[in-house]
Amino acid sequence: MALYRLKISPLLWYKELINTLAKFGLELVPGTNCLFTDRQLIVFFYVDDIAVLFAKKDLLRLKEFEAKLLH
């Protein structure tokens, strides 16, 4: 992983995050760079902030996603 404040750091962070989201079964929404979905979750991010939208019925999927992301 890159050191903080290096020019390459944002690109490396982006690549790491999109690879991680893909491993979790999320797919990039065509025509976007920071919006992913798996039909239960909608995940978008800006710099190092991540937001997730979900229906109440998919709360278990959200908890599963959070647990994977934190490990």
mmCIF file as Biopython writes it, N, C-alpha, C and O atoms, coordinates in Angstrom:
data_model
#
loop_
_atom_site.group_PDB
_atom_site.id
_atom_site.type_symbol
_atom_site.label_atom_id
_atom_site.label_alt_id
_atom_site.label_comp_id
_atom_site.label_asym_id
_atom_site.label_entity_id
_atom_site.label_seq_id
_atom_site.pdbx_PDB_ins_code
_atom_site.Cartn_x
_atom_site.Cartn_y
_atom_site.Cartn_z
_atom_site.occupancy
_atom_site.B_iso_or_equiv
_atom_site.auth_seq_id
_atom_site.auth_asym_id
_atom_site.pdbx_PDB_model_num
ATOM 1   N N  . MET A ? 1  ? 0.848   -1.175  0.000   1.0 0.0 1  A 1 
ATOM 2   C CA . MET A ? 1  ? 0.000   0.000   0.000   1.0 0.0 1  A 1 
ATOM 3   C C  . MET A ? 1  ? 0.896   1.243   0.000   1.0 0.0 1  A 1 
ATOM 4   O O  . MET A ? 1  ? 1.988   1.233   0.569   1.0 0.0 1  A 1 
ATOM 5   N N  . ALA A ? 2  ? 0.433   2.281   -0.629  1.0 0.0 2  A 1 
ATOM 6   C CA . ALA A ? 2  ? 1.213   3.516   -0.757  1.0 0.0 2  A 1 
ATOM 7   C C  . ALA A ? 2  ? 1.207   4.318   0.543   1.0 0.0 2  A 1 
ATOM 8   O O  . ALA A ? 2  ? 0.311   4.181   1.376   1.0 0.0 2  A 1 
ATOM 9   N N  . LEU A ? 3  ? 2.202   5.134   0.686   1.0 0.0 3  A 1 
ATOM 10  C CA . LEU A ? 3  ? 2.269   6.020   1.840   1.0 0.0 3  A 1 
ATOM 11  C C  . LEU A ? 3  ? 1.346   7.214   1.631   1.0 0.0 3  A 1 
ATOM 12  O O  . LEU A ? 3  ? 1.143   7.674   0.507   1.0 0.0 3  A 1 
ATOM 13  N N  . TYR A ? 4  ? 0.802   7.696   2.716   1.0 0.0 4  A 1 
ATOM 14  C CA . TYR A ? 4  ? -0.087  8.843   2.688   1.0 0.0 4  A 1 
ATOM 15  C C  . TYR A ? 4  ? 0.606   10.046  2.057   1.0 0.0 4  A 1 
ATOM 16  O O  . TYR A ? 4  ? 1.791   10.280  2.294   1.0 0.0 4  A 1 
ATOM 17  N N  . ARG A ? 5  ? -0.121  10.795  1.267   1.0 0.0 5  A 1 
ATOM 18  C CA . ARG A ? 5  ? 0.301   12.033  0.607   1.0 0.0 5  A 1 
ATOM 19  C C  . ARG A ? 5  ? 1.177   11.855  -0.639  1.0 0.0 5  A 1 
ATOM 20  O O  . ARG A ? 5  ? 1.591   12.850  -1.234  1.0 0.0 5  A 1 
ATOM 21  N N  . LEU A ? 6  ? 1.462   10.652  -1.034  1.0 0.0 6  A 1 
ATOM 22  C CA . LEU A ? 6  ? 2.176   10.468  -2.290  1.0 0.0 6  A 1 
ATOM 23  C C  . LEU A ? 6  ? 1.191   10.666  -3.443  1.0 0.0 6  A 1 
ATOM 24  O O  . LEU A ? 6  ? -0.004  10.417  -3.281  1.0 0.0 6  A 1 
ATOM 25  N N  . LYS A ? 7  ? 1.672   11.106  -4.588  1.0 0.0 7  A 1 
ATOM 26  C CA . LYS A ? 7  ? 0.794   11.333  -5.734  1.0 0.0 7  A 1 
ATOM 27  C C  . LYS A ? 7  ? 0.028   10.090  -6.144  1.0 0.0 7  A 1 
ATOM 28  O O  . LYS A ? 7  ? -1.122  10.188  -6.570  1.0 0.0 7  A 1 
ATOM 29  N N  . ILE A ? 8  ? 0.635   8.938   -6.026  1.0 0.0 8  A 1 
ATOM 30  C CA . ILE A ? 8  ? 0.039   7.686   -6.463  1.0 0.0 8  A 1 
ATOM 31  C C  . ILE A ? 8  ? -0.959  7.118   -5.448  1.0 0.0 8  A 1 
ATOM 32  O O  . ILE A ? 8  ? -1.732  6.221   -5.784  1.0 0.0 8  A 1 
ATOM 33  N N  . SER A ? 9  ? -0.951  7.621   -4.227  1.0 0.0 9  A 1 
ATOM 34  C CA . SER A ? 9  ? -1.786  7.070   -3.162  1.0 0.0 9  A 1 
ATOM 35  C C  . SER A ? 9  ? -3.276  7.011   -3.503  1.0 0.0 9  A 1 
ATOM 36  O O  . SER A ? 9  ? -3.888  5.966   -3.284  1.0 0.0 9  A 1 
ATOM 37  N N  . PRO A ? 10 ? -3.892  8.075   -4.028  1.0 0.0 10 A 1 
ATOM 38  C CA . PRO A ? 10 ? -5.321  7.989   -4.331  1.0 0.0 10 A 1 
ATOM 39  C C  . PRO A ? 10 ? -5.658  6.898   -5.355  1.0 0.0 10 A 1 
ATOM 40  O O  . PRO A ? 10 ? -6.662  6.201   -5.211  1.0 0.0 10 A 1 
ATOM 41  N N  . LEU A ? 11 ? -4.838  6.754   -6.365  1.0 0.0 11 A 1 
ATOM 42  C CA . LEU A ? 11 ? -5.079  5.730   -7.374  1.0 0.0 11 A 1 
ATOM 43  C C  . LEU A ? 11 ? -4.961  4.336   -6.775  1.0 0.0 11 A 1 
ATOM 44  O O  . LEU A ? 11 ? -5.773  3.459   -7.071  1.0 0.0 11 A 1 
ATOM 45  N N  . LEU A ? 12 ? -3.958  4.131   -5.939  1.0 0.0 12 A 1 
ATOM 46  C CA . LEU A ? 12 ? -3.795  2.826   -5.302  1.0 0.0 12 A 1 
ATOM 47  C C  . LEU A ? 12 ? -4.952  2.518   -4.356  1.0 0.0 12 A 1 
ATOM 48  O O  . LEU A ? 12 ? -5.414  1.379   -4.291  1.0 0.0 12 A 1 
ATOM 49  N N  . TRP A ? 13 ? -5.417  3.520   -3.630  1.0 0.0 13 A 1 
ATOM 50  C CA . TRP A ? 13 ? -6.581  3.340   -2.746  1.0 0.0 13 A 1 
ATOM 51  C C  . TRP A ? 13 ? -7.808  2.978   -3.564  1.0 0.0 13 A 1 
ATOM 52  O O  . TRP A ? 13 ? -8.552  2.070   -3.195  1.0 0.0 13 A 1 
ATOM 53  N N  . TYR A ? 14 ? -8.027  3.675   -4.671  1.0 0.0 14 A 1 
ATOM 54  C CA . TYR A ? 14 ? -9.173  3.402   -5.546  1.0 0.0 14 A 1 
ATOM 55  C C  . TYR A ? 14 ? -9.113  1.964   -6.066  1.0 0.0 14 A 1 
ATOM 56  O O  . TYR A ? 14 ? -10.109 1.242   -6.010  1.0 0.0 14 A 1 
ATOM 57  N N  . LYS A ? 15 ? -7.962  1.551   -6.565  1.0 0.0 15 A 1 
ATOM 58  C CA . LYS A ? 15 ? -7.824  0.192   -7.101  1.0 0.0 15 A 1 
ATOM 59  C C  . LYS A ? 15 ? -8.045  -0.857  -6.015  1.0 0.0 15 A 1 
ATOM 60  O O  . LYS A ? 15 ? -8.698  -1.871  -6.261  1.0 0.0 15 A 1 
ATOM 61  N N  . GLU A ? 16 ? -7.518  -0.628  -4.841  1.0 0.0 16 A 1 
ATOM 62  C CA . GLU A ? 16 ? -7.701  -1.559  -3.726  1.0 0.0 16 A 1 
ATOM 63  C C  . GLU A ? 16 ? -9.177  -1.673  -3.356  1.0 0.0 16 A 1 
ATOM 64  O O  . GLU A ? 16 ? -9.685  -2.775  -3.148  1.0 0.0 16 A 1 
ATOM 65  N N  . LEU A ? 17 ? -9.858  -0.544  -3.274  1.0 0.0 17 A 1 
ATOM 66  C CA . LEU A ? 17 ? -11.268 -0.548  -2.892  1.0 0.0 17 A 1 
ATOM 67  C C  . LEU A ? 17 ? -12.136 -1.214  -3.949  1.0 0.0 17 A 1 
ATOM 68  O O  . LEU A ? 17 ? -13.003 -2.015  -3.601  1.0 0.0 17 A 1 
ATOM 69  N N  . ILE A ? 18 ? -11.934 -0.910  -5.223  1.0 0.0 18 A 1 
ATOM 70  C CA . ILE A ? 18 ? -12.795 -1.525  -6.245  1.0 0.0 18 A 1 
ATOM 71  C C  . ILE A ? 18 ? -12.538 -3.032  -6.346  1.0 0.0 18 A 1 
ATOM 72  O O  . ILE A ? 18 ? -13.461 -3.798  -6.621  1.0 0.0 18 A 1 
ATOM 73  N N  . ASN A ? 19 ? -11.301 -3.458  -6.128  1.0 0.0 19 A 1 
ATOM 74  C CA . ASN A ? 19 ? -11.024 -4.899  -6.113  1.0 0.0 19 A 1 
ATOM 75  C C  . ASN A ? 19 ? -11.703 -5.573  -4.929  1.0 0.0 19 A 1 
ATOM 76  O O  . ASN A ? 19 ? -12.237 -6.674  -5.061  1.0 0.0 19 A 1 
ATOM 77  N N  . THR A ? 20 ? -11.686 -4.925  -3.788  1.0 0.0 20 A 1 
ATOM 78  C CA . THR A ? 20 ? -12.342 -5.458  -2.598  1.0 0.0 20 A 1 
ATOM 79  C C  . THR A ? 20 ? -13.848 -5.550  -2.806  1.0 0.0 20 A 1 
ATOM 80  O O  . THR A ? 20 ? -14.455 -6.566  -2.468  1.0 0.0 20 A 1 
ATOM 81  N N  . LEU A ? 21 ? -14.455 -4.511  -3.355  1.0 0.0 21 A 1 
ATOM 82  C CA . LEU A ? 21 ? -15.902 -4.534  -3.606  1.0 0.0 21 A 1 
ATOM 83  C C  . LEU A ? 21 ? -16.267 -5.633  -4.598  1.0 0.0 21 A 1 
ATOM 84  O O  . LEU A ? 21 ? -17.299 -6.286  -4.439  1.0 0.0 21 A 1 
ATOM 85  N N  . ALA A ? 22 ? -15.447 -5.844  -5.606  1.0 0.0 22 A 1 
ATOM 86  C CA . ALA A ? 22 ? -15.692 -6.912  -6.577  1.0 0.0 22 A 1 
ATOM 87  C C  . ALA A ? 22 ? -15.616 -8.282  -5.897  1.0 0.0 22 A 1 
ATOM 88  O O  . ALA A ? 22 ? -16.411 -9.171  -6.201  1.0 0.0 22 A 1 
ATOM 89  N N  . LYS A ? 23 ? -14.664 -8.452  -4.983  1.0 0.0 23 A 1 
ATOM 90  C CA . LYS A ? 23 ? -14.547 -9.713  -4.244  1.0 0.0 23 A 1 
ATOM 91  C C  . LYS A ? 23 ? -15.787 -9.980  -3.403  1.0 0.0 23 A 1 
ATOM 92  O O  . LYS A ? 23 ? -16.137 -11.134 -3.157  1.0 0.0 23 A 1 
ATOM 93  N N  . PHE A ? 24 ? -16.447 -8.925  -2.963  1.0 0.0 24 A 1 
ATOM 94  C CA . PHE A ? 24 ? -17.661 -9.047  -2.151  1.0 0.0 24 A 1 
ATOM 95  C C  . PHE A ? 24 ? -18.910 -9.254  -3.002  1.0 0.0 24 A 1 
ATOM 96  O O  . PHE A ? 24 ? -20.019 -9.307  -2.470  1.0 0.0 24 A 1 
ATOM 97  N N  . GLY A ? 25 ? -18.739 -9.373  -4.319  1.0 0.0 25 A 1 
ATOM 98  C CA . GLY A ? 25 ? -19.875 -9.638  -5.202  1.0 0.0 25 A 1 
ATOM 99  C C  . GLY A ? 25 ? -20.562 -8.408  -5.749  1.0 0.0 25 A 1 
ATOM 100 O O  . GLY A ? 25 ? -21.627 -8.514  -6.357  1.0 0.0 25 A 1 
ATOM 101 N N  . LEU A ? 26 ? -19.978 -7.251  -5.547  1.0 0.0 26 A 1 
ATOM 102 C CA . LEU A ? 26 ? -20.567 -6.018  -6.069  1.0 0.0 26 A 1 
ATOM 103 C C  . LEU A ? 26 ? -20.016 -5.736  -7.460  1.0 0.0 26 A 1 
ATOM 104 O O  . LEU A ? 26 ? -18.856 -6.029  -7.748  1.0 0.0 26 A 1 
ATOM 105 N N  . GLU A ? 27 ? -20.848 -5.170  -8.315  1.0 0.0 27 A 1 
ATOM 106 C CA . GLU A ? 27 ? -20.441 -4.853  -9.679  1.0 0.0 27 A 1 
ATOM 107 C C  . GLU A ? 27 ? -20.515 -3.350  -9.905  1.0 0.0 27 A 1 
ATOM 108 O O  . GLU A ? 27 ? -21.406 -2.673  -9.393  1.0 0.0 27 A 1 
ATOM 109 N N  . LEU A ? 28 ? -19.573 -2.847  -10.674 1.0 0.0 28 A 1 
ATOM 110 C CA . LEU A ? 28 ? -19.550 -1.434  -11.029 1.0 0.0 28 A 1 
ATOM 111 C C  . LEU A ? 28 ? -20.747 -1.116  -11.913 1.0 0.0 28 A 1 
ATOM 112 O O  . LEU A ? 28 ? -21.021 -1.838  -12.872 1.0 0.0 28 A 1 
ATOM 113 N N  . VAL A ? 29 ? -21.455 -0.051  -11.601 1.0 0.0 29 A 1 
ATOM 114 C CA . VAL A ? 29 ? -22.563 0.398   -12.437 1.0 0.0 29 A 1 
ATOM 115 C C  . VAL A ? 29 ? -21.962 1.038   -13.685 1.0 0.0 29 A 1 
ATOM 116 O O  . VAL A ? 29 ? -21.149 1.956   -13.573 1.0 0.0 29 A 1 
ATOM 117 N N  . PRO A ? 30 ? -22.349 0.568   -14.874 1.0 0.0 30 A 1 
ATOM 118 C CA . PRO A ? 30 ? -21.766 1.110   -16.117 1.0 0.0 30 A 1 
ATOM 119 C C  . PRO A ? 30 ? -21.899 2.630   -16.205 1.0 0.0 30 A 1 
ATOM 120 O O  . PRO A ? 30 ? -22.932 3.200   -15.853 1.0 0.0 30 A 1 
ATOM 121 N N  . GLY A ? 31 ? -20.845 3.265   -16.676 1.0 0.0 31 A 1 
ATOM 122 C CA . GLY A ? 31 ? -20.834 4.713   -16.838 1.0 0.0 31 A 1 
ATOM 123 C C  . GLY A ? 31 ? -20.474 5.477   -15.573 1.0 0.0 31 A 1 
ATOM 124 O O  . GLY A ? 31 ? -20.534 6.706   -15.548 1.0 0.0 31 A 1 
ATOM 125 N N  . THR A ? 32 ? -20.099 4.749   -14.520 1.0 0.0 32 A 1 
ATOM 126 C CA . THR A ? 32 ? -19.716 5.400   -13.267 1.0 0.0 32 A 1 
ATOM 127 C C  . THR A ? 32 ? -18.333 4.924   -12.843 1.0 0.0 32 A 1 
ATOM 128 O O  . THR A ? 32 ? -17.811 3.955   -13.392 1.0 0.0 32 A 1 
ATOM 129 N N  . ASN A ? 33 ? -17.745 5.598   -11.876 1.0 0.0 33 A 1 
ATOM 130 C CA . ASN A ? 33 ? -16.458 5.182   -11.334 1.0 0.0 33 A 1 
ATOM 131 C C  . ASN A ? 33 ? -16.535 4.770   -9.875  1.0 0.0 33 A 1 
ATOM 132 O O  . ASN A ? 33 ? -15.667 4.050   -9.382  1.0 0.0 33 A 1 
ATOM 133 N N  . CYS A ? 34 ? -17.570 5.222   -9.183  1.0 0.0 34 A 1 
ATOM 134 C CA . CYS A ? 34 ? -17.616 5.040   -7.728  1.0 0.0 34 A 1 
ATOM 135 C C  . CYS A ? 34 ? -18.955 4.502   -7.236  1.0 0.0 34 A 1 
ATOM 136 O O  . CYS A ? 34 ? -19.315 4.700   -6.076  1.0 0.0 34 A 1 
ATOM 137 N N  . LEU A ? 35 ? -19.687 3.828   -8.103  1.0 0.0 35 A 1 
ATOM 138 C CA . LEU A ? 35 ? -21.011 3.326   -7.747  1.0 0.0 35 A 1 
ATOM 139 C C  . LEU A ? 35 ? -21.078 1.838   -8.055  1.0 0.0 35 A 1 
ATOM 140 O O  . LEU A ? 35 ? -20.885 1.421   -9.197  1.0 0.0 35 A 1 
ATOM 141 N N  . PHE A ? 36 ? -21.356 1.035   -7.020  1.0 0.0 36 A 1 
ATOM 142 C CA . PHE A ? 36 ? -21.401 -0.417  -7.140  1.0 0.0 36 A 1 
ATOM 143 C C  . PHE A ? 36 ? -22.733 -0.932  -6.611  1.0 0.0 36 A 1 
ATOM 144 O O  . PHE A ? 36 ? -23.355 -0.296  -5.760  1.0 0.0 36 A 1 
ATOM 145 N N  . THR A ? 37 ? -23.170 -2.086  -7.116  1.0 0.0 37 A 1 
ATOM 146 C CA . THR A ? 37 ? -24.404 -2.685  -6.628  1.0 0.0 37 A 1 
ATOM 147 C C  . THR A ? 37 ? -24.355 -4.198  -6.767  1.0 0.0 37 A 1 
ATOM 148 O O  . THR A ? 37 ? -23.586 -4.741  -7.560  1.0 0.0 37 A 1 
ATOM 149 N N  . ASP A ? 38 ? -25.179 -4.858  -5.991  1.0 0.0 38 A 1 
ATOM 150 C CA . ASP A ? 38 ? -25.399 -6.300  -6.130  1.0 0.0 38 A 1 
ATOM 151 C C  . ASP A ? 38 ? -26.893 -6.595  -6.063  1.0 0.0 38 A 1 
ATOM 152 O O  . ASP A ? 38 ? -27.290 -7.723  -5.769  1.0 0.0 38 A 1 
ATOM 153 N N  . ARG A ? 39 ? -27.705 -5.611  -6.326  1.0 0.0 39 A 1 
ATOM 154 C CA . ARG A ? 39 ? -29.171 -5.654  -6.313  1.0 0.0 39 A 1 
ATOM 155 C C  . ARG A ? 39 ? -29.755 -5.661  -4.899  1.0 0.0 39 A 1 
ATOM 156 O O  . ARG A ? 39 ? -30.967 -5.512  -4.743  1.0 0.0 39 A 1 
ATOM 157 N N  . GLN A ? 40 ? -28.940 -5.828  -3.886  1.0 0.0 40 A 1 
ATOM 158 C CA . GLN A ? 40 ? -29.401 -5.691  -2.504  1.0 0.0 40 A 1 
ATOM 159 C C  . GLN A ? 40 ? -28.803 -4.443  -1.873  1.0 0.0 40 A 1 
ATOM 160 O O  . GLN A ? 40 ? -29.441 -3.780  -1.056  1.0 0.0 40 A 1 
ATOM 161 N N  . LEU A ? 41 ? -27.590 -4.136  -2.255  1.0 0.0 41 A 1 
ATOM 162 C CA . LEU A ? 41 ? -26.885 -2.968  -1.732  1.0 0.0 41 A 1 
ATOM 163 C C  . LEU A ? 41 ? -26.503 -2.045  -2.879  1.0 0.0 41 A 1 
ATOM 164 O O  . LEU A ? 41 ? -26.218 -2.489  -3.991  1.0 0.0 41 A 1 
ATOM 165 N N  . ILE A ? 42 ? -26.503 -0.771  -2.588  1.0 0.0 42 A 1 
ATOM 166 C CA . ILE A ? 42 ? -25.942 0.234   -3.487  1.0 0.0 42 A 1 
ATOM 167 C C  . ILE A ? 42 ? -24.828 0.902   -2.690  1.0 0.0 42 A 1 
ATOM 168 O O  . ILE A ? 42 ? -25.073 1.506   -1.646  1.0 0.0 42 A 1 
ATOM 169 N N  . VAL A ? 43 ? -23.616 0.788   -3.188  1.0 0.0 43 A 1 
ATOM 170 C CA . VAL A ? 43 ? -22.446 1.308   -2.480  1.0 0.0 43 A 1 
ATOM 171 C C  . VAL A ? 43 ? -21.810 2.391   -3.342  1.0 0.0 43 A 1 
ATOM 172 O O  . VAL A ? 43 ? -21.520 2.170   -4.518  1.0 0.0 43 A 1 
ATOM 173 N N  . PHE A ? 44 ? -21.598 3.555   -2.754  1.0 0.0 44 A 1 
ATOM 174 C CA . PHE A ? 44 ? -20.867 4.593   -3.459  1.0 0.0 44 A 1 
ATOM 175 C C  . PHE A ? 44 ? -19.858 5.211   -2.508  1.0 0.0 44 A 1 
ATOM 176 O O  . PHE A ? 44 ? -20.022 5.191   -1.288  1.0 0.0 44 A 1 
ATOM 177 N N  . PHE A ? 45 ? -18.811 5.762   -3.106  1.0 0.0 45 A 1 
ATOM 178 C CA . PHE A ? 45 ? -17.750 6.321   -2.279  1.0 0.0 45 A 1 
ATOM 179 C C  . PHE A ? 45 ? -17.180 7.566   -2.932  1.0 0.0 45 A 1 
ATOM 180 O O  . PHE A ? 45 ? -17.237 7.751   -4.148  1.0 0.0 45 A 1 
ATOM 181 N N  . TYR A ? 46 ? -16.629 8.411   -2.071  1.0 0.0 46 A 1 
ATOM 182 C CA . TYR A ? 46 ? -15.948 9.631   -2.495  1.0 0.0 46 A 1 
ATOM 183 C C  . TYR A ? 46 ? -14.722 9.776   -1.607  1.0 0.0 46 A 1 
ATOM 184 O O  . TYR A ? 46 ? -14.847 9.917   -0.390  1.0 0.0 46 A 1 
ATOM 185 N N  . VAL A ? 47 ? -13.567 9.743   -2.196  1.0 0.0 47 A 1 
ATOM 186 C CA . VAL A ? 47 ? -12.282 9.765   -1.504  1.0 0.0 47 A 1 
ATOM 187 C C  . VAL A ? 47 ? -12.242 8.579   -0.538  1.0 0.0 47 A 1 
ATOM 188 O O  . VAL A ? 47 ? -12.079 7.442   -0.980  1.0 0.0 47 A 1 
ATOM 189 N N  . ASP A ? 48 ? -12.388 8.816   0.769   1.0 0.0 48 A 1 
ATOM 190 C CA . ASP A ? 48 ? -12.360 7.695   1.711   1.0 0.0 48 A 1 
ATOM 191 C C  . ASP A ? 48 ? -13.665 7.566   2.497   1.0 0.0 48 A 1 
ATOM 192 O O  . ASP A ? 48 ? -13.699 6.931   3.551   1.0 0.0 48 A 1 
ATOM 193 N N  . ASP A ? 49 ? -14.728 8.163   1.987   1.0 0.0 49 A 1 
ATOM 194 C CA . ASP A ? 49 ? -16.053 8.023   2.588   1.0 0.0 49 A 1 
ATOM 195 C C  . ASP A ? 49 ? -16.859 7.023   1.777   1.0 0.0 49 A 1 
ATOM 196 O O  . ASP A ? 49 ? -16.916 7.110   0.550   1.0 0.0 49 A 1 
ATOM 197 N N  . ILE A ? 50 ? -17.483 6.072   2.464   1.0 0.0 50 A 1 
ATOM 198 C CA . ILE A ? 50 ? -18.273 5.030   1.805   1.0 0.0 50 A 1 
ATOM 199 C C  . ILE A ? 50 ? -19.691 5.111   2.348   1.0 0.0 50 A 1 
ATOM 200 O O  . ILE A ? 50 ? -19.898 5.146   3.561   1.0 0.0 50 A 1 
ATOM 201 N N  . ALA A ? 51 ? -20.674 5.141   1.441   1.0 0.0 51 A 1 
ATOM 202 C CA . ALA A ? 51 ? -22.085 5.149   1.825   1.0 0.0 51 A 1 
ATOM 203 C C  . ALA A ? 51 ? -22.762 3.929   1.209   1.0 0.0 51 A 1 
ATOM 204 O O  . ALA A ? 51 ? -22.445 3.523   0.091   1.0 0.0 51 A 1 
ATOM 205 N N  . VAL A ? 52 ? -23.702 3.351   1.962   1.0 0.0 52 A 1 
ATOM 206 C CA . VAL A ? 52 ? -24.415 2.170   1.483   1.0 0.0 52 A 1 
ATOM 207 C C  . VAL A ? 52 ? -25.910 2.409   1.637   1.0 0.0 52 A 1 
ATOM 208 O O  . VAL A ? 52 ? -26.381 2.825   2.695   1.0 0.0 52 A 1 
ATOM 209 N N  . LEU A ? 53 ? -26.645 2.141   0.570   1.0 0.0 53 A 1 
ATOM 210 C CA . LEU A ? 53 ? -28.101 2.202   0.595   1.0 0.0 53 A 1 
ATOM 211 C C  . LEU A ? 53 ? -28.640 0.786   0.522   1.0 0.0 53 A 1 
ATOM 212 O O  . LEU A ? 53 ? -28.091 -0.060  -0.185  1.0 0.0 53 A 1 
ATOM 213 N N  . PHE A ? 54 ? -29.717 0.527   1.254   1.0 0.0 54 A 1 
ATOM 214 C CA . PHE A ? 54 ? -30.299 -0.815  1.272   1.0 0.0 54 A 1 
ATOM 215 C C  . PHE A ? 54 ? -31.737 -0.728  1.739   1.0 0.0 54 A 1 
ATOM 216 O O  . PHE A ? 54 ? -32.137 0.238   2.389   1.0 0.0 54 A 1 
ATOM 217 N N  . ALA A ? 55 ? -32.513 -1.751  1.400   1.0 0.0 55 A 1 
ATOM 218 C CA . ALA A ? 55 ? -33.884 -1.868  1.893   1.0 0.0 55 A 1 
ATOM 219 C C  . ALA A ? 55 ? -33.844 -2.562  3.250   1.0 0.0 55 A 1 
ATOM 220 O O  . ALA A ? 55 ? -32.922 -3.330  3.523   1.0 0.0 55 A 1 
ATOM 221 N N  . LYS A ? 56 ? -34.826 -2.302  4.097   1.0 0.0 56 A 1 
ATOM 222 C CA . LYS A ? 56 ? -34.853 -2.918  5.432   1.0 0.0 56 A 1 
ATOM 223 C C  . LYS A ? 56 ? -34.760 -4.431  5.364   1.0 0.0 56 A 1 
ATOM 224 O O  . LYS A ? 56 ? -34.150 -5.059  6.229   1.0 0.0 56 A 1 
ATOM 225 N N  . LYS A ? 57 ? -35.365 -5.018  4.338   1.0 0.0 57 A 1 
ATOM 226 C CA . LYS A ? 57 ? -35.351 -6.476  4.208   1.0 0.0 57 A 1 
ATOM 227 C C  . LYS A ? 57 ? -33.940 -7.023  3.946   1.0 0.0 57 A 1 
ATOM 228 O O  . LYS A ? 57 ? -33.699 -8.218  4.118   1.0 0.0 57 A 1 
ATOM 229 N N  . ASP A ? 58 ? -33.015 -6.159  3.535   1.0 0.0 58 A 1 
ATOM 230 C CA . ASP A ? 58 ? -31.645 -6.571  3.240   1.0 0.0 58 A 1 
ATOM 231 C C  . ASP A ? 58 ? -30.652 -6.190  4.332   1.0 0.0 58 A 1 
ATOM 232 O O  . ASP A ? 58 ? -29.451 -6.097  4.079   1.0 0.0 58 A 1 
ATOM 233 N N  . LEU A ? 59 ? -31.148 -5.972  5.537   1.0 0.0 59 A 1 
ATOM 234 C CA . LEU A ? 59 ? -30.287 -5.586  6.652   1.0 0.0 59 A 1 
ATOM 235 C C  . LEU A ? 59 ? -29.216 -6.643  6.931   1.0 0.0 59 A 1 
ATOM 236 O O  . LEU A ? 59 ? -28.076 -6.296  7.239   1.0 0.0 59 A 1 
ATOM 237 N N  . LEU A ? 60 ? -29.564 -7.909  6.829   1.0 0.0 60 A 1 
ATOM 238 C CA . LEU A ? 60 ? -28.590 -8.976  7.054   1.0 0.0 60 A 1 
ATOM 239 C C  . LEU A ? 60 ? -27.452 -8.893  6.041   1.0 0.0 60 A 1 
ATOM 240 O O  . LEU A ? 60 ? -26.290 -9.091  6.397   1.0 0.0 60 A 1 
ATOM 241 N N  . ARG A ? 61 ? -27.777 -8.602  4.784   1.0 0.0 61 A 1 
ATOM 242 C CA . ARG A ? 61 ? -26.748 -8.458  3.748   1.0 0.0 61 A 1 
ATOM 243 C C  . ARG A ? 61 ? -25.825 -7.281  4.075   1.0 0.0 61 A 1 
ATOM 244 O O  . ARG A ? 61 ? -24.615 -7.367  3.866   1.0 0.0 61 A 1 
ATOM 245 N N  . LEU A ? 62 ? -26.390 -6.185  4.586   1.0 0.0 62 A 1 
ATOM 246 C CA . LEU A ? 62 ? -25.582 -5.032  4.985   1.0 0.0 62 A 1 
ATOM 247 C C  . LEU A ? 62 ? -24.623 -5.414  6.110   1.0 0.0 62 A 1 
ATOM 248 O O  . LEU A ? 62 ? -23.440 -5.078  6.057   1.0 0.0 62 A 1 
ATOM 249 N N  . LYS A ? 63 ? -25.124 -6.111  7.122   1.0 0.0 63 A 1 
ATOM 250 C CA . LYS A ? 63 ? -24.269 -6.515  8.243   1.0 0.0 63 A 1 
ATOM 251 C C  . LYS A ? 63 ? -23.130 -7.426  7.756   1.0 0.0 63 A 1 
ATOM 252 O O  . LYS A ? 63 ? -21.991 -7.321  8.213   1.0 0.0 63 A 1 
ATOM 253 N N  . GLU A ? 64 ? -23.460 -8.303  6.838   1.0 0.0 64 A 1 
ATOM 254 C CA . GLU A ? 64 ? -22.453 -9.192  6.242   1.0 0.0 64 A 1 
ATOM 255 C C  . GLU A ? 64 ? -21.394 -8.382  5.502   1.0 0.0 64 A 1 
ATOM 256 O O  . GLU A ? 64 ? -20.199 -8.643  5.644   1.0 0.0 64 A 1 
ATOM 257 N N  . PHE A ? 65 ? -21.826 -7.408  4.721   1.0 0.0 65 A 1 
ATOM 258 C CA . PHE A ? 65 ? -20.921 -6.538  3.973   1.0 0.0 65 A 1 
ATOM 259 C C  . PHE A ? 65 ? -20.014 -5.755  4.921   1.0 0.0 65 A 1 
ATOM 260 O O  . PHE A ? 65 ? -18.805 -5.682  4.704   1.0 0.0 65 A 1 
ATOM 261 N N  . GLU A ? 66 ? -20.590 -5.173  5.964   1.0 0.0 66 A 1 
ATOM 262 C CA . GLU A ? 66 ? -19.802 -4.402  6.940   1.0 0.0 66 A 1 
ATOM 263 C C  . GLU A ? 66 ? -18.754 -5.271  7.608   1.0 0.0 66 A 1 
ATOM 264 O O  . GLU A ? 66 ? -17.609 -4.852  7.774   1.0 0.0 66 A 1 
ATOM 265 N N  . ALA A ? 67 ? -19.140 -6.478  7.992   1.0 0.0 67 A 1 
ATOM 266 C CA . ALA A ? 67 ? -18.203 -7.373  8.657   1.0 0.0 67 A 1 
ATOM 267 C C  . ALA A ? 67 ? -17.026 -7.712  7.742   1.0 0.0 67 A 1 
ATOM 268 O O  . ALA A ? 67 ? -15.876 -7.705  8.182   1.0 0.0 67 A 1 
ATOM 269 N N  . LYS A ? 68 ? -17.305 -8.003  6.488   1.0 0.0 68 A 1 
ATOM 270 C CA . LYS A ? 68 ? -16.233 -8.303  5.525   1.0 0.0 68 A 1 
ATOM 271 C C  . LYS A ? 68 ? -15.335 -7.089  5.311   1.0 0.0 68 A 1 
ATOM 272 O O  . LYS A ? 68 ? -14.113 -7.220  5.230   1.0 0.0 68 A 1 
ATOM 273 N N  . LEU A ? 69 ? -15.936 -5.924  5.222   1.0 0.0 69 A 1 
ATOM 274 C CA . LEU A ? 69 ? -15.171 -4.707  4.961   1.0 0.0 69 A 1 
ATOM 275 C C  . LEU A ? 69 ? -14.234 -4.364  6.118   1.0 0.0 69 A 1 
ATOM 276 O O  . LEU A ? 69 ? -13.143 -3.834  5.903   1.0 0.0 69 A 1 
ATOM 277 N N  . LEU A ? 70 ? -14.652 -4.661  7.315   1.0 0.0 70 A 1 
ATOM 278 C CA . LEU A ? 70 ? -13.839 -4.327  8.496   1.0 0.0 70 A 1 
ATOM 279 C C  . LEU A ? 70 ? -12.732 -5.337  8.762   1.0 0.0 70 A 1 
ATOM 280 O O  . LEU A ? 70 ? -11.854 -5.074  9.584   1.0 0.0 70 A 1 
ATOM 281 N N  . HIS A ? 71 ? -12.747 -6.468  8.099   1.0 0.0 71 A 1 
ATOM 282 C CA . HIS A ? 71 ? -11.696 -7.479  8.329   1.0 0.0 71 A 1 
ATOM 283 C C  . HIS A ? 71 ? -10.646 -7.445  7.289   1.0 0.0 71 A 1 
ATOM 284 O O  . HIS A ? 71 ? -9.698  -8.230  7.343   1.0 0.0 71 A 1 
#
